[in-house]
Amino acid sequence: MSEAVTRPPAHSGALLASLDPLLRGWLPRQRWFSGKGRPVTGLEIAAATELLPPGAEPGLLHLLVRVHQPLSGATPVADHEHLAPDCYQLLLGVRGELPPRLAPALIGHVTAGALAGHTVYEALLDPRLATLLLERLRQPGRLGALRFTRADGADIPSGLVPRPLGSEQSNSSLVYGDRLILKVFRRVVPGVNPDLELPLALARQGCGRVPPPAAWMTADGGAEPLVLGVLQPYVAGAADGWELALQVLTKGEDFHAEARALGRATAEVHAALATALPTVTLGRAQVELLARGMTERLEDAAHAVPALRPYAPALRTAYDALADLAAEGGTGLRAQRVHGDLHLGQFLRSPSGEWTLIDFEGEPARPLPERRMPQPPARDVAGMLRSFDYASRSHRPWAPQWAATCRAAYCTGYAETAGTDPRTSPVLLRAHETDKAVYEALYEARHRPDWLPVPLAALGRLAAGEDAPGPEPDAVL
C-alpha cells in the first residue's frame, strides 16, 4: 500500500471550487444530514487531509466541511447548535473514471478547480479505500490534522474484508470480516463523544455488556478534539431488540422474558457507569432546571407540531409535578452518566442469547455538553418504555397488552438487578416519558410524518395520566 503524505492537499479554495457544486446537491440527500428542509447557502473546508499521496488511483480525501444554512421557522429558536454552521466529516474517493460496481457511490463529475476532470464518490463504499481506513487504525499515529489511536492489547487483524452496514442513521458504519465494526461520525462537534468516552469507561470496569473500543480516530478541533470514528468488536450473528420484538409480534409470541432480561442488562450498565464515573445528587435548583428544560422543549415542539398543541397544557403538569417535588424538598435525586438514547434497537442479542448494549452517542440533535451531563437513570428507562410502545404500534392490529406486559416486565428486571424499581418514582418516570414522547413527536413531524400518530397517541394517554406501567402479571414486587 502506498505511503500517505502528511502535507495538506491542494489549496482549499481550489478544492472547494471542485466540490461545492456537487456537495450542495449531494449532502441534503444523505440520511445523516441534519439540516433537511433548509437550503445550503455556503460551504467551507475546515480541514483537508490526503490519506493517499497525490496522483494515486484511487485517491482518498478526508474532509471536514462546514455547512451554512439559514434558520427556518420550523427550527426551534432554543436549538442553539443549529445557529452555527454544522461541521460534517466526509471521506471522498477520487478516480479518473468510476467502475460500474461503484456506481451507487457516485457524488459527481468535477468540471472545475483542483479536481477538474476527476470523479468524486463516497469512499466508504469502495472496499479498497475502506481497507485503507482500517490499516490507518491498526497503525497509530498522526496524519495531518488526524490522529489514529489503538487501545492497548486490541486485536485488529489485517486483511479483513469490509462491507457497509445497510441501516444508516445519523452516522455510517463499516463491518470488517464480521470481526470489527467502525462507526464513522458524520456531524461532528468539538469535545469527547460519549460513544467513545462511555465504552472506554465501561471497559475499565470490565463490563461485558458493551463492546470495548479497539481504536479510534480524532482530529484537531481547537481547544477540544473532534471524535471522528470508533472501532469496536462486532457481535456476529446478532439480532437487535427491535427486530426481535417485531418478529415476536408477527408470530403472536410472548416477549415477556426478553423484556425482563433487557431490564436487568440496563441496570447492570447503569451500575457500572455509576462506579466508573462521578455521580451527583440533584438539589432543588437542579431539579427545577431539569423541569424547566422539559417545559421549554414542550413549548418548542408545540410551536413546530400543531397536532401536539391540544395536549400541551395537560402534559405540562408532568413537569410541574417534578418541580413541585423539588420545592417540597423531595429531591435527593441521584444523577449519573446514562446511555441517553436507549431503545430496543440499541440492544443486540448474540446467538448465545446474551444482550449487548451499543451506541452511547445520545440524541445527536442535542448539544454535546448536555449529552455528557449526569442524568437520572429514569431517562433511559423511559426510552425503553416508549420503545415497547413503538413496537406494539407497528403491529396490525395494535397490541396494547403486549406493550403493557413488556413495559412491566422490563421494570421488574431492572429492579431485580438495581434493587430499586423505577415505578416507585412515578413523578420522575412520567416526566421523562413525557419528555421522550415530545421529542419523538418533533422528530416524526420533521422526518417521518406517517409515524407521527404513534407519539401523539402516547401523549394523549400521558396527558390523561393513564400511561404508567403497571405491575407485571404474577410478579412479586
C-alpha positions as CSV (number, residue, x, y, z in Angstrom):
1,M,0.0,0.0,0.0
2,S,1.3,3.4,-0.9
3,E,2.6,5.7,1.9
4,A,0.4,8.6,2.7
5,V,1.8,12.1,2.8
6,T,1.4,14.4,5.8
7,R,1.4,17.7,3.8
8,P,-2.0,19.3,3.1
9,P,-3.7,18.8,-0.3
10,A,-4.4,21.5,-2.9
11,H,-5.4,24.9,-1.6
12,S,-8.8,24.8,0.0
13,G,-10.1,27.4,-2.4
14,A,-9.3,25.4,-5.4
15,L,-10.6,22.2,-3.7
16,L,-13.8,23.9,-2.8
17,A,-14.3,25.1,-6.4
18,S,-14.3,21.5,-7.4
19,L,-16.6,20.2,-4.7
20,D,-19.0,22.9,-3.9
21,P,-21.4,22.4,-6.8
22,L,-21.5,18.6,-6.2
23,L,-21.9,18.7,-2.4
24,R,-24.7,21.2,-2.4
25,G,-26.9,18.7,-4.1
26,W,-25.5,15.5,-2.6
27,L,-25.4,16.4,1.1
28,P,-29.1,17.1,1.7
29,R,-29.9,13.7,0.2
30,Q,-27.9,11.8,2.8
31,R,-29.8,10.1,5.7
32,W,-27.3,11.5,8.2
33,F,-27.6,15.2,7.1
34,S,-29.3,17.0,9.9
35,G,-30.2,20.2,8.0
36,K,-33.0,18.8,5.8
37,G,-35.6,21.2,4.7
38,R,-33.2,24.2,4.7
39,P,-31.2,25.2,1.7
40,V,-27.4,25.0,1.7
41,T,-26.2,28.6,1.4
42,G,-22.5,28.1,1.7
43,L,-19.7,25.6,2.2
44,E,-16.2,26.0,3.7
45,I,-13.5,23.4,4.2
46,A,-12.3,23.4,7.8
47,A,-9.7,20.7,7.2
48,A,-8.5,18.5,4.4
49,T,-6.1,15.6,4.6
50,E,-4.9,13.3,1.8
51,L,-4.9,9.7,3.1
52,L,-3.2,8.6,-0.2
53,P,-0.4,10.6,-2.0
54,P,-1.2,13.0,-4.8
55,G,-1.8,11.2,-8.1
56,A,-2.7,7.9,-6.5
57,E,-5.5,6.0,-8.2
58,P,-7.9,6.0,-6.5
59,G,-7.2,9.0,-4.2
60,L,-8.7,9.3,-0.8
61,L,-9.6,12.7,0.7
62,H,-10.6,13.3,4.3
63,L,-12.6,16.5,4.7
64,L,-14.2,18.4,7.5
65,V,-16.8,20.7,5.8
66,R,-18.8,23.5,7.5
67,V,-22.3,23.8,6.0
68,H,-24.1,27.1,6.2
69,Q,-27.9,27.1,6.3
70,P,-30.5,29.7,7.2
71,L,-32.5,29.3,10.4
72,S,-36.0,28.4,9.2
73,G,-39.3,28.9,11.1
74,A,-39.6,25.2,11.6
75,T,-36.4,25.1,13.7
76,P,-36.9,25.9,17.4
77,V,-35.0,29.1,18.4
78,A,-33.8,27.3,21.6
79,D,-31.9,24.7,19.4
80,H,-28.7,26.7,19.7
81,E,-26.5,24.2,17.8
82,H,-28.4,24.9,14.6
83,L,-27.5,28.7,14.7
84,A,-23.8,28.0,13.8
85,P,-22.7,26.1,10.7
86,D,-22.8,22.3,11.1
87,C,-19.5,20.5,10.5
88,Y,-19.6,17.2,8.6
89,Q,-16.9,14.6,8.1
90,L,-16.6,13.4,4.5
91,L,-14.4,10.6,3.1
92,L,-14.2,11.1,-0.7
93,G,-12.7,8.8,-3.3
94,V,-11.2,10.4,-6.4
95,R,-10.8,8.5,-9.7
96,G,-10.4,9.4,-13.3
97,E,-13.3,7.0,-14.1
98,L,-15.7,5.2,-11.8
99,P,-16.0,1.5,-12.4
100,P,-19.6,0.2,-12.8
101,R,-19.5,-1.6,-9.4
102,L,-19.1,1.7,-7.6
103,A,-21.9,3.5,-9.5
104,P,-24.1,3.7,-6.3
105,A,-21.3,5.7,-4.6
106,L,-21.2,8.4,-7.2
107,I,-21.2,12.0,-6.0
108,G,-20.4,13.7,-9.3
109,H,-18.0,14.6,-12.1
110,V,-15.8,17.6,-11.4
111,T,-15.5,20.3,-14.0
112,A,-13.5,23.0,-12.3
113,G,-10.9,23.6,-9.6
114,A,-8.2,21.3,-8.3
115,L,-10.0,18.1,-9.1
116,A,-11.2,19.0,-12.6
117,G,-11.6,16.0,-14.9
118,H,-12.0,13.5,-12.0
119,T,-14.9,11.7,-10.5
120,V,-15.7,12.0,-6.8
121,Y,-17.6,9.4,-4.8
122,E,-18.4,8.0,-1.3
123,A,-15.2,6.4,-0.3
124,L,-16.7,4.1,2.4
125,L,-18.4,2.1,-0.4
126,D,-15.1,1.3,-2.1
127,P,-13.6,-1.8,-0.4
128,R,-10.1,-0.7,-1.3
129,L,-10.4,2.6,0.4
130,A,-12.4,1.2,3.4
131,T,-9.5,-1.3,3.9
132,L,-7.0,1.6,3.9
133,L,-9.0,3.2,6.7
134,L,-8.7,0.1,8.8
135,E,-5.0,0.0,8.2
136,R,-4.6,3.5,9.5
137,L,-6.4,2.5,12.7
138,R,-4.1,-0.6,13.0
139,Q,-1.1,1.7,12.9
140,P,-1.4,4.5,15.5
141,G,0.0,8.0,14.8
142,R,-0.8,11.3,13.2
143,L,-1.5,12.2,9.6
144,G,-2.0,15.9,9.0
145,A,-4.8,17.0,11.4
146,L,-5.8,13.4,12.0
147,R,-4.8,11.2,14.9
148,F,-5.3,7.4,15.0
149,T,-5.2,5.7,18.4
150,R,-5.2,2.0,19.2
151,A,-6.2,0.6,22.5
152,D,-3.6,-1.4,24.4
153,G,-3.9,-5.1,23.6
154,A,-6.6,-4.6,21.0
155,D,-6.8,-7.4,18.4
156,I,-7.1,-5.7,14.9
157,P,-6.2,-8.3,12.3
158,S,-5.2,-7.2,8.8
159,G,-6.9,-8.3,5.6
160,L,-10.4,-8.2,6.9
161,V,-13.0,-7.7,4.1
162,P,-15.1,-4.5,4.6
163,R,-18.8,-4.1,3.9
164,P,-21.0,-1.1,4.7
165,L,-23.8,-1.7,7.2
166,G,-27.1,-1.3,5.4
167,S,-29.1,0.5,8.1
168,E,-27.7,4.1,8.1
169,Q,-28.9,6.5,10.7
170,S,-27.1,9.7,11.9
171,N,-23.7,8.0,11.1
172,S,-22.1,5.5,8.8
173,S,-20.8,2.1,9.8
174,L,-18.4,-0.5,8.2
175,V,-18.1,-4.1,9.2
176,Y,-14.7,-5.8,8.7
177,G,-14.8,-9.5,8.3
178,D,-17.6,-9.9,10.9
179,R,-14.9,-9.2,13.5
180,L,-14.9,-5.4,13.9
181,I,-17.3,-2.5,13.2
182,L,-16.2,1.0,12.5
183,K,-18.7,3.8,13.2
184,V,-17.9,7.0,11.3
185,F,-19.5,10.0,12.8
186,R,-20.9,12.4,10.2
187,R,-21.9,15.6,12.1
188,V,-19.0,16.3,14.4
189,V,-18.6,18.8,17.2
190,P,-15.6,19.6,19.5
191,G,-15.4,17.5,22.7
192,V,-15.3,13.9,23.8
193,N,-18.1,11.9,22.1
194,P,-19.9,9.8,24.7
195,D,-19.8,6.9,22.2
196,L,-16.1,6.7,22.9
197,E,-16.0,8.0,26.4
198,L,-18.6,5.7,28.0
199,P,-17.5,2.4,26.4
200,L,-13.9,3.1,27.4
201,A,-15.0,3.8,31.0
202,L,-17.1,0.6,31.0
203,A,-14.2,-1.4,29.6
204,R,-12.1,-0.3,32.5
205,Q,-14.8,-1.6,34.8
206,G,-14.8,-5.0,33.0
207,C,-18.4,-4.6,31.9
208,G,-19.1,-7.3,29.4
209,R,-22.4,-5.8,28.2
210,V,-20.7,-3.2,26.0
211,P,-18.1,-3.9,23.3
212,P,-14.8,-2.2,24.2
213,P,-13.2,0.3,21.8
214,A,-10.3,-1.2,19.8
215,A,-9.2,2.0,18.1
216,W,-10.5,5.5,17.4
217,M,-9.9,8.4,15.1
218,T,-9.8,12.1,16.1
219,A,-8.9,15.5,14.6
220,D,-7.6,18.7,15.9
221,G,-10.6,20.9,16.8
222,G,-9.1,23.9,18.6
223,A,-9.4,23.7,22.4
224,E,-11.1,20.2,22.2
225,P,-10.6,17.4,19.7
226,L,-13.2,16.1,17.3
227,V,-14.0,12.4,17.7
228,L,-14.4,11.1,14.1
229,G,-14.8,7.3,14.4
230,V,-14.7,4.4,16.8
231,L,-13.7,0.8,16.0
232,Q,-15.2,-1.9,18.2
233,P,-15.7,-5.7,18.2
234,Y,-18.7,-6.8,16.0
235,V,-21.3,-9.1,17.5
236,A,-21.6,-11.6,14.6
237,G,-24.9,-13.2,14.0
238,A,-26.7,-10.8,16.5
239,A,-30.2,-9.5,16.1
240,D,-31.2,-6.2,17.6
241,G,-34.1,-5.9,20.0
242,W,-36.3,-4.1,17.7
243,E,-36.1,-6.8,15.0
244,L,-36.7,-9.5,17.6
245,A,-39.7,-7.7,19.1
246,L,-41.3,-7.3,15.6
247,Q,-40.8,-10.9,14.9
248,V,-42.4,-11.9,18.1
249,L,-45.3,-9.7,17.5
250,T,-45.8,-11.1,14.0
251,K,-45.8,-14.6,15.3
252,G,-48.1,-13.7,18.2
253,E,-45.5,-14.9,20.7
254,D,-44.5,-13.7,24.2
255,F,-41.6,-11.2,24.7
256,H,-42.0,-11.1,28.5
257,A,-38.8,-12.9,29.4
258,E,-36.7,-10.9,27.0
259,A,-38.1,-7.6,28.2
260,R,-37.2,-8.7,31.8
261,A,-33.7,-9.6,30.7
262,L,-33.3,-6.2,29.0
263,G,-34.2,-4.5,32.2
264,R,-31.5,-6.5,34.0
265,A,-28.9,-5.6,31.4
266,T,-29.8,-1.9,31.6
267,A,-29.4,-1.9,35.4
268,E,-26.0,-3.7,35.0
269,V,-24.7,-1.0,32.7
270,H,-26.1,1.8,34.9
271,A,-24.3,0.3,37.9
272,A,-21.0,0.0,36.0
273,L,-21.3,3.6,34.8
274,A,-22.1,4.8,38.3
275,T,-18.9,3.1,39.5
276,A,-16.7,4.3,36.6
277,L,-17.8,7.9,36.5
278,P,-18.9,10.6,39.1
279,T,-22.5,10.6,40.3
280,V,-24.3,13.6,41.8
281,T,-27.3,14.3,43.9
282,L,-29.6,16.9,42.3
283,G,-30.7,19.7,44.6
284,R,-33.8,21.7,44.4
285,A,-32.4,24.2,41.9
286,Q,-31.1,21.5,39.6
287,V,-34.4,19.6,39.6
288,E,-36.3,22.8,38.8
289,L,-33.8,23.4,36.0
290,L,-34.5,19.9,34.7
291,A,-38.3,20.5,34.7
292,R,-37.8,23.9,33.1
293,G,-35.8,22.4,30.2
294,M,-38.6,19.8,29.6
295,T,-41.2,22.6,29.6
296,E,-39.2,24.6,27.1
297,R,-38.8,21.5,24.8
298,L,-42.6,21.0,25.0
299,E,-43.2,24.6,24.0
300,D,-40.8,24.4,21.1
301,A,-42.4,21.2,19.9
302,A,-45.9,22.5,20.2
303,H,-44.9,25.5,18.1
304,A,-43.5,23.2,15.4
305,V,-46.1,20.5,15.6
306,P,-49.7,21.8,15.6
307,A,-51.2,18.4,16.3
308,L,-49.4,18.4,19.7
309,R,-50.9,21.7,20.9
310,P,-54.2,20.3,22.3
311,Y,-52.2,18.1,24.7
312,A,-49.7,20.7,25.8
313,P,-51.5,22.1,28.9
314,A,-52.1,18.6,30.4
315,L,-48.6,17.5,29.5
316,R,-47.1,20.5,31.3
317,T,-48.5,19.2,34.5
318,A,-46.0,16.3,34.4
319,Y,-43.1,18.8,34.6
320,D,-44.9,21.0,37.1
321,A,-45.2,17.9,39.4
322,L,-41.5,17.3,39.1
323,A,-40.8,21.0,40.0
324,D,-43.3,20.8,42.9
325,L,-41.5,17.7,44.2
326,A,-38.3,19.7,44.4
327,A,-40.0,22.6,46.0
328,E,-41.4,20.3,48.7
329,G,-37.9,19.0,49.5
330,G,-38.5,15.6,48.0
331,T,-35.3,15.6,45.9
332,G,-32.3,13.5,46.9
333,L,-32.4,12.6,43.2
334,R,-29.4,10.7,42.0
335,A,-27.9,11.5,38.6
336,Q,-25.2,9.7,36.7
337,R,-24.0,9.1,33.2
338,V,-26.5,7.2,31.2
339,H,-27.0,5.9,27.7
340,G,-29.1,8.9,26.7
341,D,-31.0,7.4,23.7
342,L,-32.0,4.0,24.8
343,H,-34.4,1.9,22.8
344,L,-34.9,-1.7,21.6
345,G,-32.6,-1.1,18.5
346,Q,-29.7,-0.3,20.8
347,F,-29.6,-3.8,22.2
348,L,-28.1,-6.8,20.4
349,R,-28.8,-10.4,21.3
350,S,-25.9,-12.7,20.4
351,P,-26.6,-16.3,19.1
352,S,-25.8,-17.4,22.6
353,G,-28.7,-15.3,24.0
354,E,-26.6,-12.6,25.7
355,W,-27.7,-9.0,25.4
356,T,-25.2,-6.3,24.4
357,L,-25.7,-2.6,24.6
358,I,-24.4,-0.2,21.8
359,D,-24.5,3.4,20.5
360,F,-23.8,5.6,23.5
361,E,-23.8,8.8,21.5
362,G,-27.0,10.0,23.0
363,E,-29.6,12.0,21.0
364,P,-27.4,13.6,18.2
365,A,-29.7,16.6,17.9
366,R,-28.9,17.7,21.5
367,P,-25.8,19.7,22.3
368,L,-22.8,17.7,23.3
369,P,-22.4,19.2,26.8
370,E,-26.0,18.3,27.5
371,R,-25.4,14.7,26.3
372,R,-22.4,14.4,28.7
373,M,-24.2,15.6,31.8
374,P,-25.3,13.3,34.6
375,Q,-28.9,12.4,34.2
376,P,-31.4,10.4,36.3
377,P,-31.4,6.7,35.2
378,A,-35.1,7.1,34.7
379,R,-34.3,8.8,31.4
380,D,-33.0,5.5,29.9
381,V,-35.9,3.6,31.5
382,A,-38.4,6.0,29.9
383,G,-36.7,5.5,26.5
384,M,-37.3,1.7,26.7
385,L,-40.9,2.1,27.8
386,R,-41.5,4.3,24.8
387,S,-39.7,1.7,22.5
388,F,-42.0,-1.1,23.6
389,D,-45.0,1.1,22.7
390,Y,-43.5,1.9,19.3
391,A,-43.0,-1.8,18.6
392,S,-46.6,-2.6,19.5
393,R,-47.9,0.3,17.4
394,S,-46.0,-1.0,14.4
395,H,-48.1,-4.2,14.5
396,R,-51.5,-4.6,12.9
397,P,-53.8,-4.8,14.8
398,W,-52.2,-2.7,17.6
399,A,-51.2,-4.8,20.5
400,P,-51.5,-2.6,23.6
401,Q,-51.5,-5.5,26.1
402,W,-48.2,-6.8,24.6
403,A,-46.7,-3.3,25.2
404,A,-48.1,-3.2,28.8
405,T,-46.7,-6.6,29.7
406,C,-43.3,-5.8,28.2
407,R,-43.1,-2.4,30.0
408,A,-43.9,-4.0,33.3
409,A,-41.5,-6.9,32.8
410,Y,-38.7,-4.5,31.9
411,C,-39.2,-2.6,35.1
412,T,-39.3,-5.8,37.1
413,G,-36.0,-6.9,35.6
414,Y,-34.4,-3.6,36.2
415,A,-35.5,-3.8,39.9
416,E,-34.1,-7.3,40.3
417,T,-30.6,-6.0,39.5
418,A,-30.7,-2.4,40.7
419,G,-32.6,-3.0,43.9
420,T,-34.8,-0.1,43.1
421,D,-38.0,-0.3,40.9
422,P,-38.4,2.7,38.6
423,R,-42.1,2.6,39.2
424,T,-41.6,3.7,42.8
425,S,-40.8,7.2,41.4
426,P,-43.9,7.8,39.3
427,V,-43.5,11.6,39.1
428,L,-39.9,11.3,37.8
429,L,-40.8,8.5,35.4
430,R,-43.8,10.2,34.0
431,A,-41.9,13.5,33.4
432,H,-39.1,11.6,31.5
433,E,-41.5,9.5,29.5
434,T,-43.5,12.6,28.5
435,D,-40.2,14.4,27.5
436,K,-39.2,11.5,25.4
437,A,-42.6,11.3,23.6
438,V,-42.5,15.1,22.9
439,Y,-39.0,14.6,21.3
440,E,-40.5,11.8,19.2
441,A,-43.4,13.9,18.0
442,L,-41.0,16.6,16.8
443,Y,-38.7,14.1,15.2
444,E,-41.5,12.3,13.4
445,A,-43.1,15.6,12.2
446,R,-39.8,16.5,10.6
447,H,-38.6,13.2,9.2
448,R,-41.4,10.6,9.2
449,P,-44.8,12.2,9.2
450,D,-46.5,8.9,8.8
451,W,-45.2,7.8,12.2
452,L,-46.5,11.0,14.0
453,P,-49.7,9.2,15.3
454,V,-47.5,6.9,17.4
455,P,-46.1,9.5,19.8
456,L,-49.3,11.5,19.6
457,A,-51.3,8.5,20.9
458,A,-48.8,8.2,23.8
459,L,-49.0,11.9,24.5
460,G,-52.8,11.6,24.7
461,R,-52.5,8.8,27.3
462,L,-49.8,10.7,29.2
463,A,-51.9,13.8,29.2
464,A,-54.8,11.8,30.7
465,G,-52.4,10.3,33.3
466,E,-53.0,6.7,32.1
467,D,-49.6,5.6,30.9
468,A,-47.7,4.5,33.9
469,P,-46.5,0.8,33.6
470,G,-48.5,-1.4,36.0
471,P,-47.2,-4.4,37.9
472,E,-46.1,-7.4,36.0
473,P,-48.6,-10.2,35.9
474,D,-47.9,-12.7,38.7
475,A,-44.8,-10.8,39.8
476,V,-43.9,-10.2,43.4
477,L,-42.6,-6.7,43.7
